[in-house]
Amino acid sequence: MSTTVLPVSADLPYISGPLPGPRARRIIHRDEQVLSPSYTRGYPLVVDRAEGAMVHDVDGNRFLDFNAGIAVAATGHCHPQVVNAIQQQAARLIHMSGTDFYYENMVALAEKLAELSPGNVARRVYFGNSGTEAMEAALKLAKYSSGRDKFIAFYGAFHGRTMGALSLTARRPVQREGFAPFVPGVHHVPYAYCYRCPFNKTPDTCNVECASTIEDQLLKTILPAKEVAAIVLEPVQGEGGYIVPPKRFHEEIANLAHRHGMYLIYDEVQCGMGRTGKMWAAEHFGTVPDIFTTAKGIASGMPLSATIARKEIMNWPPGAHASTFGGNPVSVAASLVTIELLERELIANAARIGARMMDRMRGWPARFPIVGDVRGLGLMLGIELVRDRVTKERASTERDDLVNLAFEHGLLILGAGENTIRLSPPLNITADQAEFALDTLESCLTTVQRRN
């Protein structure tokens, strides 16, 4: 049964009855007859329309979206300036294929991305349609430019589901089961999961073994360094649990890569485009990737991705890689406005509201025994649930219960990793919306603890 929330404000939730409602149930039944069962639906939300951070379902219920359409709607749903840019561009030119012809707004977006890239180095840009396509392009480019064919990736990583990106992904068995053989030559190592350190270190004794493992074990035993094209990682790990590594971890990985002539590839698909309170998550750590990818928030809901590389690395010839729809003029128009809004106000808002939320969440482990850890940057925040503080036993079932309970209260959240709640709202959320979300989560945490 749902809990009714009074409609006190148009930018806060309102639930009119049990979820899902009658229209939602009918649509879900139709969906089950014709759509792929591979889709992962966490709860029965059937969306009708959305604006800002608010999502309306087909039965008239209103929800606060702390998923941002899976970290995509960076400027909020249907931002008026983004909608206007889409409408104007659609009336002028919808498609011409930038891989075969030229149009100016694709050049303008590439120039802007090159300008914004970390490290103040000359860049070239390749456009695709999704994060996994961006990673495929990054892998092919690294192979072509380096002349090497091996890669190092990390446990817990999610880089996509197409075969090359899937070969790097090491998040859940179901994502790989039944799809072997994968692209050969990918080796996985531990990520910097400090709260649950695989090396049983404390912050006082940590020597970043998860970084030194690559050289001390992998490269000295089975993997010749001269065969490795690149080390690939998310600067802040997303699907693996919203994990923020220490700065030294990134420094060690970057030094290792450059010492052995390997490229450093950052997957900024989820953590980029202002999500962490800076344009790129890499900026928090002071490291400069040779190649990096972005998608999700780049065009506020339109399909677009970019693979951005040092100019001397993106040296492949015409025909080596292309995409019919990558850099579509309508998506590019949306992206140019999105980036303008991010630079003008939304990145600063993400940093400010995220810090305010973290200040309050930081006390949750002391207040709620089920909360083992809180972490994050900007509006990329994770709450890890445990059954036991000493053993750190993962509270996976309790996490799922909390996600569903929040839905019944009008708050849309999702899980990440085995037992983490991820908060990734639109970057234009208000302080009132953030307070509502935290109030709701505290109430849900209390209920879940009482049940267990």
MILO-342876 format. One record per residue (C-alpha): residue number from 1; y, z, x. Coordinates in steps of 0.2 Angstrom, whole numbers, plus 5000, padded with zeros to 4 digits. Layout:
BEGIN
(NUM,(Y,Z,X))
...
END
This chain:
BEGIN
(1,(5000,5000,5000))
(2,(5018,4996,5006))
(3,(5032,5008,5007))
(4,(5047,5003,4998))
(5,(5063,5002,5008))
(6,(5079,5002,4998))
(7,(5090,4986,5000))
(8,(5104,4996,5008))
(9,(5110,4981,5018))
(10,(5107,4962,5019))
(11,(5103,4964,5038))
(12,(5090,4977,5035))
(13,(5072,4976,5027))
(14,(5068,4977,5009))
(15,(5050,4978,5003))
(16,(5048,4976,4984))
(17,(5030,4979,4982))
(18,(5012,4979,4990))
(19,(5010,4966,5004))
(20,(5005,4953,5004))
(21,(5013,4948,4987))
(22,(5005,4936,4974))
(23,(5013,4920,4981))
(24,(5008,4925,4999))
(25,(4990,4928,4994))
(26,(4989,4911,4986))
(27,(4996,4902,5001))
(28,(4985,4912,5013))
(29,(4970,4906,5003))
(30,(4975,4888,5004))
(31,(4978,4890,5023))
(32,(4960,4897,5026))
(33,(4953,4881,5018))
(34,(4962,4868,5029))
(35,(4970,4876,5045))
(36,(4961,4879,5062))
(37,(4953,4896,5062))
(38,(4959,4898,5081))
(39,(4976,4903,5075))
(40,(4979,4922,5078))
(41,(4988,4930,5063))
(42,(4991,4948,5065))
(43,(4996,4952,5047))
(44,(4999,4943,5031))
(45,(5017,4937,5033))
(46,(5021,4920,5024))
(47,(5038,4915,5028))
(48,(5050,4906,5017))
(49,(5067,4907,5026))
(50,(5076,4916,5040))
(51,(5093,4920,5047))
(52,(5098,4930,5062))
(53,(5085,4944,5064))
(54,(5080,4944,5046))
(55,(5064,4935,5039))
(56,(5061,4932,5020))
(57,(5044,4930,5013))
(58,(5039,4919,4998))
(59,(5038,4935,4987))
(60,(5056,4940,4990))
(61,(5053,4953,5004))
(62,(5064,4955,5018))
(63,(5059,4959,5036))
(64,(5067,4964,5052))
(65,(5060,4952,5065))
(66,(5057,4961,5082))
(67,(5046,4946,5088))
(68,(5060,4933,5087))
(69,(5047,4920,5082))
(70,(5036,4925,5097))
(71,(5051,4927,5109))
(72,(5058,4910,5104))
(73,(5073,4913,5092))
(74,(5084,4919,5106))
(75,(5100,4916,5096))
(76,(5092,4922,5080))
(77,(5085,4912,5067))
(78,(5095,4897,5061))
(79,(5111,4901,5071))
(80,(5125,4891,5062))
(81,(5130,4883,5079))
(82,(5113,4878,5083))
(83,(5110,4871,5066))
(84,(5126,4861,5067))
(85,(5121,4854,5084))
(86,(5104,4849,5077))
(87,(5111,4841,5062))
(88,(5124,4831,5071))
(89,(5112,4825,5084))
(90,(5099,4820,5071))
(91,(5112,4809,5063))
(92,(5116,4801,5079))
(93,(5100,4799,5089))
(94,(5083,4808,5086))
(95,(5072,4799,5099))
(96,(5072,4786,5113))
(97,(5060,4794,5126))
(98,(5069,4800,5141))
(99,(5055,4796,5152))
(100,(5058,4777,5149))
(101,(5077,4776,5145))
(102,(5093,4786,5148))
(103,(5104,4797,5137))
(104,(5118,4808,5142))
(105,(5114,4825,5134))
(106,(5097,4826,5144))
(107,(5107,4824,5160))
(108,(5119,4837,5154))
(109,(5106,4850,5151))
(110,(5097,4846,5167))
(111,(5113,4849,5176))
(112,(5116,4865,5167))
(113,(5099,4872,5171))
(114,(5100,4867,5189))
(115,(5117,4876,5190))
(116,(5110,4892,5182))
(117,(5094,4892,5193))
(118,(5092,4907,5204))
(119,(5095,4905,5223))
(120,(5110,4893,5223))
(121,(5099,4879,5229))
(122,(5098,4861,5224))
(123,(5086,4858,5209))
(124,(5078,4844,5199))
(125,(5072,4846,5181))
(126,(5057,4839,5172))
(127,(5057,4841,5153))
(128,(5042,4844,5142))
(129,(5039,4852,5124))
(130,(5030,4869,5127))
(131,(5027,4882,5140))
(132,(5010,4876,5144))
(133,(5016,4859,5147))
(134,(5029,4866,5159))
(135,(5015,4875,5168))
(136,(5004,4859,5169))
(137,(5019,4850,5177))
(138,(5022,4864,5189))
(139,(5004,4864,5195))
(140,(5003,4845,5197))
(141,(5020,4845,5206))
(142,(5014,4859,5218))
(143,(4998,4849,5222))
(144,(5007,4833,5225))
(145,(5021,4840,5235))
(146,(5011,4852,5246))
(147,(4996,4841,5248))
(148,(4985,4857,5244))
(149,(4974,4860,5230))
(150,(4971,4879,5228))
(151,(4981,4892,5218))
(152,(4983,4911,5217))
(153,(4986,4919,5200))
(154,(4985,4936,5193))
(155,(4974,4946,5181))
(156,(4983,4949,5164))
(157,(4992,4933,5166))
(158,(4995,4921,5151))
(159,(5001,4904,5156))
(160,(4995,4893,5142))
(161,(4980,4886,5134))
(162,(4979,4868,5141))
(163,(4966,4866,5154))
(164,(4977,4868,5170))
(165,(4987,4882,5163))
(166,(4971,4890,5155))
(167,(4963,4890,5172))
(168,(4977,4902,5178))
(169,(4977,4912,5162))
(170,(4967,4928,5164))
(171,(4972,4938,5148))
(172,(4957,4938,5136))
(173,(4939,4931,5137))
(174,(4941,4923,5120))
(175,(4955,4912,5127))
(176,(4942,4905,5140))
(177,(4925,4907,5132))
(178,(4917,4890,5129))
(179,(4930,4879,5139))
(180,(4922,4879,5156))
(181,(4922,4871,5169))
(182,(4941,4875,5173))
(183,(4952,4867,5186))
(184,(4944,4872,5202))
(185,(4952,4882,5216))
(186,(4961,4896,5206))
(187,(4959,4914,5212))
(188,(4965,4929,5203))
(189,(4971,4945,5210))
(190,(4978,4962,5202))
(191,(4995,4962,5196))
(192,(5007,4977,5199))
(193,(5002,4987,5184))
(194,(5009,5003,5191))
(195,(5006,5015,5176))
(196,(4987,5011,5177))
(197,(4986,5007,5196))
(198,(4970,4999,5200))
(199,(4971,5007,5217))
(200,(4973,5024,5211))
(201,(4990,5026,5219))
(202,(5005,5036,5213))
(203,(5023,5030,5215))
(204,(5025,5042,5230))
(205,(5010,5034,5239))
(206,(5011,5016,5233))
(207,(5011,5003,5247))
(208,(5010,4989,5235))
(209,(4992,4986,5238))
(210,(4991,4974,5224))
(211,(5002,4962,5234))
(212,(4994,4965,5251))
(213,(4977,4963,5243))
(214,(4980,4944,5244))
(215,(4982,4943,5263))
(216,(4970,4958,5268))
(217,(4956,4953,5257))
(218,(4957,4935,5249))
(219,(4965,4925,5263))
(220,(4954,4934,5276))
(221,(4938,4931,5267))
(222,(4936,4916,5256))
(223,(4952,4907,5254))
(224,(4960,4898,5268))
(225,(4979,4900,5267))
(226,(4982,4882,5272))
(227,(4974,4876,5256))
(228,(4984,4886,5244))
(229,(4998,4876,5236))
(230,(5006,4890,5227))
(231,(5006,4908,5221))
(232,(5009,4908,5202))
(233,(5015,4923,5192))
(234,(5026,4930,5178))
(235,(5041,4940,5185))
(236,(5038,4951,5171))
(237,(5021,4950,5163))
(238,(5021,4946,5145))
(239,(5005,4944,5135))
(240,(4997,4956,5148))
(241,(5007,4971,5142))
(242,(5026,4968,5146))
(243,(5023,4975,5163))
(244,(5038,4976,5175))
(245,(5033,4976,5193))
(246,(5043,4986,5207))
(247,(5055,4975,5216))
(248,(5045,4977,5232))
(249,(5030,4969,5224))
(250,(5040,4953,5221))
(251,(5047,4954,5239))
(252,(5030,4955,5247))
(253,(5023,4941,5236))
(254,(5038,4930,5241))
(255,(5036,4934,5259))
(256,(5018,4930,5259))
(257,(5020,4914,5251))
(258,(5034,4908,5262))
(259,(5024,4914,5278))
(260,(5010,4903,5274))
(261,(5019,4888,5267))
(262,(5014,4891,5249))
(263,(5026,4888,5235))
(264,(5031,4902,5224))
(265,(5030,4898,5205))
(266,(5038,4909,5192))
(267,(5033,4907,5174))
(268,(5049,4912,5165))
(269,(5043,4905,5148))
(270,(5043,4922,5139))
(271,(5054,4933,5151))
(272,(5068,4919,5154))
(273,(5083,4913,5145))
(274,(5092,4930,5144))
(275,(5077,4940,5137))
(276,(5078,4953,5151))
(277,(5097,4955,5150))
(278,(5099,4942,5164))
(279,(5097,4923,5162))
(280,(5081,4924,5173))
(281,(5070,4938,5176))
(282,(5069,4933,5194))
(283,(5087,4939,5196))
(284,(5081,4957,5194))
(285,(5071,4956,5209))
(286,(5081,4946,5221))
(287,(5068,4933,5224))
(288,(5070,4914,5223))
(289,(5055,4904,5216))
(290,(5052,4886,5223))
(291,(5047,4881,5206))
(292,(5049,4889,5189))
(293,(5046,4886,5171))
(294,(5055,4890,5155))
(295,(5052,4886,5136))
(296,(5052,4898,5121))
(297,(5070,4904,5120))
(298,(5077,4888,5128))
(299,(5082,4879,5112))
(300,(5081,4893,5098))
(301,(5066,4886,5090))
(302,(5066,4868,5094))
(303,(5051,4861,5105))
(304,(5057,4860,5123))
(305,(5052,4866,5140))
(306,(5058,4863,5158))
(307,(5050,4864,5175))
(308,(5063,4867,5188))
(309,(5060,4864,5206))
(310,(5069,4863,5223))
(311,(5076,4846,5224))
(312,(5065,4842,5240))
(313,(5049,4848,5231))
(314,(5051,4837,5215))
(315,(5048,4821,5225))
(316,(5035,4812,5215))
(317,(5037,4794,5211))
(318,(5040,4786,5194))
(319,(5024,4787,5183))
(320,(5017,4802,5192))
(321,(5021,4813,5177))
(322,(5029,4810,5160))
(323,(5031,4815,5142))
(324,(5035,4804,5127))
(325,(5044,4818,5118))
(326,(5050,4830,5132))
(327,(5069,4831,5132))
(328,(5070,4825,5114))
(329,(5089,4823,5111))
(330,(5089,4835,5096))
(331,(5080,4848,5105))
(332,(5092,4846,5120))
(333,(5107,4847,5108))
(334,(5100,4864,5102))
(335,(5097,4870,5120))
(336,(5115,4866,5126))
(337,(5122,4876,5112))
(338,(5109,4890,5115))
(339,(5114,4892,5133))
(340,(5132,4892,5129))
(341,(5129,4907,5116))
(342,(5118,4916,5129))
(343,(5131,4915,5143))
(344,(5146,4919,5131))
(345,(5139,4934,5123))
(346,(5120,4936,5120))
(347,(5114,4940,5137))
(348,(5126,4954,5138))
(349,(5121,4960,5121))
(350,(5103,4960,5126))
(351,(5107,4971,5141))
(352,(5117,4983,5131))
(353,(5106,4985,5116))
(354,(5090,4985,5127))
(355,(5097,4999,5138))
(356,(5102,5009,5122))
(357,(5085,5007,5115))
(358,(5076,5012,5131))
(359,(5087,5027,5133))
(360,(5079,5033,5116))
(361,(5062,5027,5120))
(362,(5061,5035,5137))
(363,(5058,5052,5128))
(364,(5044,5046,5117))
(365,(5030,5051,5129))
(366,(5036,5069,5128))
(367,(5037,5068,5109))
(368,(5022,5058,5105))
(369,(5005,5062,5114))
(370,(4999,5044,5109))
(371,(5013,5036,5119))
(372,(5007,5034,5137))
(373,(5021,5024,5144))
(374,(5037,5014,5139))
(375,(5044,5000,5150))
(376,(5055,4985,5150))
(377,(5071,4976,5154))
(378,(5084,4970,5142))
(379,(5076,4966,5125))
(380,(5058,4964,5133))
(381,(5052,4981,5129))
(382,(5034,4988,5129))
(383,(5026,5004,5122))
(384,(5009,5008,5128))
(385,(4997,5019,5117))
(386,(4984,5030,5124))
(387,(4971,5042,5117))
(388,(4971,5053,5132))
(389,(4985,5056,5144))
(390,(4974,5061,5159))
(391,(4961,5047,5157))
(392,(4973,5035,5150))
(393,(4960,5029,5138))
(394,(4967,5014,5129))
(395,(4972,5016,5111))
(396,(4969,4998,5105))
(397,(4964,5002,5087))
(398,(4979,5014,5085))
(399,(4990,5000,5092))
(400,(4984,4988,5079))
(401,(4986,5001,5065))
(402,(5004,5004,5071))
(403,(5008,4985,5070))
(404,(5001,4984,5053))
(405,(5010,5000,5047))
(406,(5027,4993,5054))
(407,(5024,4977,5044))
(408,(5022,4987,5028))
(409,(5039,4996,5032))
(410,(5047,4979,5035))
(411,(5047,4978,5054))
(412,(5039,4964,5062))
(413,(5031,4968,5079))
(414,(5016,4962,5089))
(415,(5004,4969,5102))
(416,(5003,4963,5120))
(417,(4989,4968,5132))
(418,(4975,4979,5126))
(419,(4986,4993,5119))
(420,(5004,4989,5121))
(421,(5017,4986,5107))
(422,(5030,4973,5112))
(423,(5047,4972,5106))
(424,(5056,4955,5108))
(425,(5069,4954,5095))
(426,(5083,4940,5094))
(427,(5096,4943,5107))
(428,(5109,4945,5094))
(429,(5102,4960,5085))
(430,(5115,4974,5080))
(431,(5115,4992,5085))
(432,(5110,4996,5067))
(433,(5095,4985,5067))
(434,(5089,4992,5084))
(435,(5091,5010,5076))
(436,(5081,5005,5061))
(437,(5067,4998,5072))
(438,(5066,5014,5082))
(439,(5067,5025,5067))
(440,(5053,5015,5059))
(441,(5043,5016,5075))
(442,(5045,5034,5077))
(443,(5039,5036,5059))
(444,(5024,5025,5062))
(445,(5019,5034,5078))
(446,(5019,5050,5068))
(447,(5008,5043,5055))
(448,(4996,5035,5067))
(449,(4994,5051,5077))
(450,(4991,5061,5061))
(451,(4977,5049,5055))
(452,(4969,5050,5072))
END
